[in-house]
Amino acid sequence: MTICAACHRPLKKPAVKHGHAAYGPVCAAKWGLMPGAKQAAPARDDKTADLFDATKNETCLREQTGL
């Protein structure tokens, strides 16, 4: 049985071996030794006005209030 080099917990099977050091899956992900799942970028919604874009917000307010 091996021991994780980062947290010193016993491992049945190490996720990553780096030289003589063995790391568990959580520690390997924290240290950047194991590639994580990539998340897709959120899709833009063109129908909703941007919160901090002053030019778009002013035109929306003008359209709503009729000024």
VENBEL-V347705 format. One record per pair of residues at least 4 apart in sequence whose C-alpha atoms are under 6 Angstrom apart, sorted by the first residue. I is the first residue (numbers start at 0). J is the second residue. Records with the same first field share a line. If there is no record, write none. Layout:
I = J  J
//
This chain:
0 = 11
1 = 9  10
2 = 7  8  9  10
3 = 7  8  21  22  23
4 = 20  21  22
13 = 21  22  23
14 = 23  24
15 = 21  22
16 = 20  21
22 = 27
23 = 27
27 = 32  33
28 = 32  33
53 = 57
60 = 64
61 = 65  66
//
